[in-house]
Amino acid sequence: MRRSVDESCSYNPAPTSRARESRVARRCNDKRPNHDAALGKINGYVRQEGDLAETHSTIRHGQRLVWYTERLWRLAAAFTPFEVNVSDISELDRDCWFVGREPTLRRVAEHSARIRDADLSRPIILNADGSLMDGGHRLCKALLLGMKTIKAVQFDVMPEPDEIAGVTDEERRDD
C-alpha cells in the first residue's frame, strides 16, 4: 500500500475532563462545539456530556484534513465488513496518537486502557486508499491478541473532510 509522503495520521481522543478539554481546544485551535445537544449512542459509543467529538486527521498537500469520527461511523454504517490482515495496516508503524506531544506514561496508560477496553466486534474504518481512519485501539488489541485479521469497512471514495486547517511548522518539518 503506497501513500504520499505528505500524509500523516493523528488521533484526537474525546477529553475526559473540562480542564483537559480546554487544553485540547487551545492546542488544536479547536472551534468545534461540545455537541451536548447531540448526546446519544452511535455504534456502541455513548457520548458523555461535555465530550468534544473525536477526530481523525491527515496531512495532504500541506493541509490538515479533519473528520469527526461519529460522522465516519454514520457514513460507514451500511458498509459490509470484511477481514483485513492486521500486519497490512501501515499505521501500526506510525505515531498516530502523540504527534508532536510527548508520549508520557500517563498518555500511554490512557491509550493502554482504551486498547484493553476496545470492542473487536466493531470494524475498523479504512479510507479509500487503505489508510486507517478509525479503530487504532481495536487494531492494537488485535495485534496484542495475536490475531492475524480484523474486521474492517472501507470507503470507495474519500469522504469530504469536516474541517480543513493549515499545518504547524513542526508538521511541515515532518513532511
N, C-alpha and C positions, 0 to 999 in steps of 0.2 A: 504494500500500500504506500504510494508516494504522495507527499503533500508538499506544498510550497514552504520555503524556508521562513517566510514571514508569518507563519501560523503558530500560535501558542494557545494553550487552553488555560482557563482559570476557573476555579470553583469558588463561589462566594456563598457560604452557608448562611442560613437564617440565624440572626443573632439570638442569643439566649437571654439577654438582659438588656434593659434600656441603656445602661452605660456602654455596653459593647455595641449596641445598635448605633449609638451616637458616634463611636469611634469608626465603625464601618462606614457610616454615612459620610463622615468627614474625609476618610481616606479615599473613598471612591467618588467623592463629589456627587453623592447619590441624591437624585431628585425624586426617587420613587416614593409613592405614598406607602403607608403601613398596610394598606389594603384591609383594614379592620372590617369594613363593610362586606368583604368577600370571604369572611371566615367560613370554613367548611372542610369537607373531606374530599380530596382529589387523589385518586389512585392510591389510596391507603395512607396518604399523609394527612394528618389532621392539623390544620393551621391553628396556631396558638395566637391569642390576641396580642398584638404588638409586634409580631414577626414581620420582618421585611421579606419580600419574596426572594427565594434562592435564584441564583442566576448561573448561566453558563456563558462564557465569553471566549472569543478567539480573536487573534490579530491577523487581519488580512489587508494587504495593500496599504499598510500604515494606519489603519483604523481598527479600533476595538469594536467588534460586533457583539451585542449582548442579547441573550434570550432569557426570558423568565421561564424557569423550569416548569412551573404549573401550566403555562401555555404549551410548552413542548409536550407534556403529558396529554393535554386535551387534543392536540393535533395528531398525536400518535396513537390515540386510544383505539382506533379502528384497524390499526395495522396488525397483520398476522405475525406473531412471534416465530423466530427461527433460532436454531443453535449456531453460535459462532465460537470459534476457538479462542479461548482466553488468551493464549500466547500471541494471537494476531492483533490484539488491541495495543497500538503503539503508545497510548497514554500510560501504560504500566511503567514505561521508562522515561516519563516526563514529570516535571514538577507542575502539577495541576492544582494544587491546593495552597501552596505557600507563596508562590510567585511574588518575589520582592519582599516578603516578610520572613523573618527568621523563624525556622521551624522549632519553636521552643518545646520543651517537654509537655507543657500544658496543651499546646496546639496539637501535638502528636497524640496525646491522650484523648483529646476531644475527637479526633478522627478515628482513633482506635475503638472508642465506644460506638461510634456510628458504623464502623465496619462490623463490629460484633453484632449490632442490632439490625443490620441490613437484611431486608426481606428478599430472598432469592427467587420468590415466586413472581416478582415484578421484573420485567425485562429491562435491560439497559437500552438507552436510546442512542442510535448512531446517526450521524449526518449522512448526506448523500455520498460523501467521499469516504465514509467508513470511520470518521473520527468520532470520539465519544462526546456526546452532548449531555447525557445524564446517566448516572449509575456507577460512578467511580468507587463508592464504598461497597456496592454489590460486587463489582469486578474484583476488588481486593479480597473480599470474603471468599469468592470462588477460588481465587489464587491460593489463599491460605488453606482452604479445604482440599486442595489438590484436584479440583475439578478441571477437566480438560475443555469443557464447553460451558457456555452460559446463554440463557435466553436473551434475545435482542429483537428490537424492531428498528427499521431503518427508513429514513426519508428518501424518496426518489429524487426530490428536488429540495435544495436547502431552503428552509422557511425564511421569510423576511425577518430580520432581527427586530427586537423590540426597541433597541436603542443603538445608536452609533456614536462612538466617542473617539476623541483623539487618544493617542498613546503618550505615556510619560517618556522622558529622556532615557530612563533606565530600561524601559521596554524596547526603545529604539536600539539601544546598545546590544540588547539580547537578540535582536533580529538577525 
